[in-house]
Amino acid sequence: MDVVIRTEGLTKSYGRRSRGIEDVNLEVNEGEVFGFLGPNGAGKTTTIRTLLNFLHPTSGRAEVFGMDSRRESVTIRERIGNLPGEFALEDRMTGERLLRFFARLRGVEDLGYAHELAGRLGADLRRPMRRLSRGNKQKIGLIQAMFHRPPLLILDEPTGGLDPLVREEFLEIIAETKAEGRTVFFSSHVLSEVERVSDRVGIIRDGRLVAVETTDALVNKSFHHVSLTFAEPVDAAPFVALPGVEDLKSDGASISFTLHDNLDEVIKLAARGKLVGMTYERPSLEEIFLAYYAHDEEGEGP
């Protein structure tokens, strides 16, 4: 499998008072959807802008399609579709004229896919940009990133300003992009969207990449929510004493808790009573994400 994006020790420093990114090492493979998670200020946009050579790294390096992101940035941009987190489009031009302008720049003659995307996203291509809401401008931005079917999409917070139905359609388009064998790298803080479409997830915190996992692995290896129901009231103290059990709540014959490890001991202890019901649920990606950020002061992961 080819590596489409590779960074090695990628660092961008803005000085003592402003955080950039530090020692970011990641690989994004051809044909995968990679979700890049972090709140505002974590380093998502800095990473993307450095990948595209809009910012020069302080140290380290980045490659896209095996090409150096600084020396070969023009060639790289010919093969990508990019939606910046913040962008401005000529406010006197309509969406149609803007797309035709972008098509000429890219040597694209057929705007059929652009019009298909506009229909699916509900974009109004007839009105000048200055008369469009933020959400409708975002639709035009998405179309200009995707209309030429590039082998790599780099999207910074792509669903910002979109209503729920349009977000659903956008996620469907991303799934189709993946099915065509193309690659998507997108940053977000909308965790349910990332969990739904991403093959792998990277979590960035304070400019450092703190985790890169498949979505399932990241969720499954962390912790689970356990609920046990017995035929009669049970003493919760032995469960509280088990390593790996946290946040236990007891209500007579039912107990629930978060389990980080030691499932075998939990099952053996529960078997001492008459167990009539049990649930063992993995956390949402949002809970895992918040766990990584719960230790910001100490600089530790979960």
Secondary structure by P-SEA (a helix, b strand, c coil): ccccbbbccbbbbccccccccccccccccccbbbbbbbcccccaaaaaaaaaccccccccccccccccccccaaaaaacbbbbcccccccccccaaaaaaaaaaaaccccaaaaaaaaaaaccccccccccccaaaaaaaaaaaaccccccbbbbccccccccaaaaaaaaaaaaaaaaacbbbbbbbcaaaaaaacccbbbbbccccccccccaaaaaaacbbbbbbbccccccccccccccccccccccccbbbbbbccaaaaaaaaaacccccbbbbbbbcaaaaaaaaaccccccccc
